[in-house]
Amino acid sequence: MNELAKNSAELLDFSHCLILIIDDNPTNLAVVVDYLVDYGFQIIVARNGEKGIKRATLAQPDIILLDVMMPGMDGFETCRRLKAEAQTRDIPVIFMTALSDIESKLKGFEVGSVDYVTKPLQREEIMARVMTHLRLRVLTRHLEQLVQERTQLLNQAYHKLERLDKAKTDFINVMSHELRTPLNLVYGYAQILQETSSVLVDEEASNITEGILRGAKRMIEVINHVFDATEVDSNLLRLKKHELSLAAVIKDVCAFFETVWAERHLELELENLSDLPIIQADNNLIYKAFYHLIVNAIKYTPDGGKIIITGQCLSSEPPIVEIRIKDSGIGIDPEQLELIFEKFYQTGRVDLHSSGKSSYKGGGPGLGLAIVKGIIVAHGGRVWAESGGYNEQQFLGSVFYVQLPMG
């Protein structure tokens, strides 16, 4: 059974359905009400067209049984007015009529009825007509709901693809900047060295050489990140697992940024790391993962902020080690919490991009967190982020979670 048929079968319980009967004849009303109440329907009645329209508008019944021959406003006019109003036009109307000529029946369909029952009324005919159109109404509503849900999912998928497509365009722009800046630096210093080599003193030569090396080193880092992301994307990571101390890896990464903590006046706290057990993992890859996570925390935490790295063991089967990296930074928009782990995705404005890997809101090629996810997943672990939201005034901060199996 397909999804629509299965769900529709579950919905075909008519005990909650509301039926409005519009008839000026109390005898007819009593007969129809008795028929329908026996089947568990909820019933409301009106003795003329005007009251029927008001009650239909307020109560929004699932179906209307409407007498044709009524004094004042007859059934045809009542139906025409019901179909003219947005609030009642979709409610199915079944005429109850003693008129048996073709013209009257055609007129009923022309003004908007879906069916008719002939007088004198028969229980079986009333129930057959009512049940048929209730089923159609329930199934139509359910189909509309499914279409609405599918449309919403398609729109979400479309907007996600649209954002990722923009992310790729931004990536090209950023990579151009990332590579051009150090290349220009290398080229410029090389020109100076060439033009002035005969007159330079040792100190000047040393400064120029340092500039060349700095630019070349940054370019190599960017290229290495691209290669890492390519390996992740192509499932080419080859793990070389050994006994590994997460505490030692994290401390090594933090020590690498020793000058950054001082220059940016960032406070770093390491909690409960020394109590973590030894795990089986690839030292080089795990170092890269925490390097990118800590770089991310540094970039989006303002000067004078705080970064706390905490570890704990979770009592699960198999046992898991969890590391939390919490910052007091600008936070992340809830809609971006999943996208930030996609390749090329940028949370900030590309036109404000900076090549500085530790400068505030410095940006980058958008590969770091994608590399993190690839490495952690390759180890059989999980990585995700939580945040109270993006705010550059209140600094709601973010928490990145990494869970790794011990074995």
Buried (B, 14 or more C-beta within 10 A) or exposed (E): EEEEEEBBEEBEEBEEBEBBBBBBBEEBBEBBBEBBEEBEBBBBBBBBBBEBBEBBEEBEBBBBBBBBBBEEBBBBEBBBBBBEEEEBEEBBBBBBBEBEEEEBBEBBEEBBBBBBBBBEBEBEEBBEBBBBBBBEBBBEBBEEEBEEEEEEEEEEEEEBEEBBEBBEEBBEBBBEBBBEBBBEBBEBBBEBBEEEEEEBEEEEBEEBEEBBEBBBEBBEBBEEBBEBBEBBEEEEBEBEBEEBBBBBBBBBBBEEBEEBBEEBEBEBEBEBBEEBEBBBBBBEBBBBBBBBBBBBBBBBBBEEBBBBBBBBBEEEEEEBBBBBBBBBBBBBEEEBBEBBBBBBBBBBEBEEBBBBBBBBBBBBBBBBBBBBBBBBBBBBBBBBBBBBEBBEEEBBBBBBBBBBBBE
